[in-house]
Amino acid sequence: MLLTHVFNAGIVGCGGAGFPTHVKLNCQAEYMIINGAECEPLLNTDKYLMRHFAGEIVSAAEKCGDQVGAKHVVIAIKDYYEAENAALSEAIRTLGSRVEIFLLHNYYPAGDEQMIVYEVTGRVVPPGGIPIAVGTVVSNIATMLAVSEAMDGQPLIHKYMTIGGDVPEAALLRVPVGMPLAECLAAAGIACEPGRQYILGGPMMGRYVYGADLAKEVVTKTTSGILVLPESAEWSMPALQQMINRARSACIQCHYCTDLCPRHLLGHPLRPHMIMRRMAMSGPAFADELLQDPEIQNAAICCECGVCERFACPMGLAPRSINSALKKKLGAAGIRYQSDGQSTEPLPFRNYRTVPAPSLTARLGLAKYMSAHPDTCIEVSASEVQILLKQHVGAPAKPCVSEGDRVSEGQLVAAPPEGALGANIHSSIDGVVDRIEADRIIIRSEVA
């Protein structure tokens, strides 16, 4: 029954790549872990949800735990989240729930699902594997709230999101899926400036865009926030070949990128400094013989957290960005990471090399924005939404409406192809289907 509600509501993982939740929960696991770490600096969405919807989150977590047959249902949060801890603890007590709270140290990236699995269970997910390989399912706070709403028949058509960074006042919004991001900024009283740089998501793993491009972006089921960078900031990376040329001329092989790599510290065979060495010594970038190098193939297990690039490298190089490009090239060539089947153990000094979150925000130049913790949420409406047909892992949804159709808020407008991995898509407003394009459905409100 729970899986049917979740599928009908079109729920996908709200905090990451958007894996369809009805598929993730269709398994048996010993641990059900709810990720409440929200480790990216300046994002406050999940913390707000834990404070204001603790009962719904705890109840949904327990139901999901029952679905997968978990012996342990755990909500993992940072140890300094005092208000969130109090709210969740009170909800657990009131509901008589078996859900437990696990307190994480304040390091980055404590919210990475493989970090959280190790912290809670003491088990290391194998390189290239997923948490179910060690009997664990991980979901996040916003997804649990969506599951709670799905049990009441409400599809996933709204997103809570943070507006933060270099703004007069940080804000939390609840917006319809498909709303233009520039309008989200406007709802928070912030103008979208064409030459200004913004981050979609967090400063470590988010996507950097200029205001001129932000105007083309819309809210999806995985949107977590928009951060405004200071006017003088320039965080986007140069072109790939330029990054490789910099590695050739400036990489000093200090291996700090490897020393602080969270996946390397878990015992995974990922060594960013060796990948940088291979790239610096290679001929034409991404030649076939380069992709056959086992060291290069290890780039496939990089989680792209950005520690190497934003914190560790003293030369300002871009190991994460190069790993990301390599992952795409390896995927296109059909080369997958091949595990040697041996058990993986964390390095003995791992706990001494985790990156303290305050040190990270200081290094990023964001410390002065960290005190903003908005506790009210602005409800935003939209006159037009552009609902993307692919907001999730799997196949794009197929429209089941036509241009000119009147649709109501919450109505199904697209569904995954039969037998394919995917998720349902619903209208987030009342209106008329104005256009159906290759990748989206545009719905316009008829309210003047």
Summary of the structure (lengths in Angstrom):
residues: 448
radius of gyration: 21.8
end to end distance: 40.2
largest distance: 64.0
contacts: 1543
relative contact order: 0.14
helix: 35%
strand: 19%
